[in-house]
């Protein structure tokens, strides 16, 4: 028998043995796992100092712009909404030697305009899903919470800013001094 016939016979015997034993090539079950942990959902407004005014016997109005920042890094795709509210503006002694002064009520501080949000990082703004200014305009006094911006589920995964025009109506005869309010932003899941 020739050498090539011997090899062919050996291969045929090995193949027959493999088929007879039902042996197949073994492959290991391998996998890769990756966990993504949820971040946070935050909102904040930058401090604002309105232009100073002089003492007056008549009502005065002072306008300014608040800068709101919203970030959703939760990875939840739940959507969100942000509200803003002000406390009364509390009087504290300042220049001019006033001995006392009355607080300015939160109802004297109002949102006068709400710009569409601008994306600074993350998901692009969608014309329908947002983030966007709510249909029920956020304009009005800040003695109660006002929704200024929202995103529908599956939208708003990123960081966004919004410019809010505000106006403070200063009552006549307001004492000289510094008036300070606490602004509270609240971000909640869902539109």
C-alpha positions, 0 to 999 in steps of 0.5 A: 500500500502506498503512503498516500493510501495509508494516510487516506485510510487513517483519516477515514478511520479517524473521521468514522470514529468521530462520527461514531462517537458523536464527538463535535468540536467544543466551544466555550460559552464566553460573554462580556458584561457591562453595567452603566450606573445612573447619574443624577438629575439636577437643576439650578439657577445662577445668582442674580444681582439686579441693578440698584435703584434710588429710594422713591415715593413711587413704584419702580420696576427692575428687569433682569435675566436668570440663567437656569441650568438643567442636567439629566444624567440618570440614563432613565429616559423618563423625561423631566420638568423644572419649576422655579419659585421665589421666597419674599425678598427680605430686607437687611440694613444697608447704606443710607442708615435705614433702621427698618424696612418691609420685605418685598413679597414674592408676588412682586417678582415675576417671570416675564419671558422664557427662552427656548432651552439651548443644549450644551451637552448630550442629546440634541433638542427635538422639536416635539420631545424637547426639551422645550418651554411648556405649552402652559406658559411659565410667565407670572409671579414667582410666589408659586412654583412655575414650570419653565422647561420640560422634556418628554420621555426619551428626550432631554438626556443631557445638559441644557440652559434657559434664559428667563426674563424677570421683573421685580416691582419695588413698592413705593417707600421701600427702605434703603437696604439690601433685599434678598430672596431664595430661589428654589428650582425643582426637577422632577421625572416626567413631563 
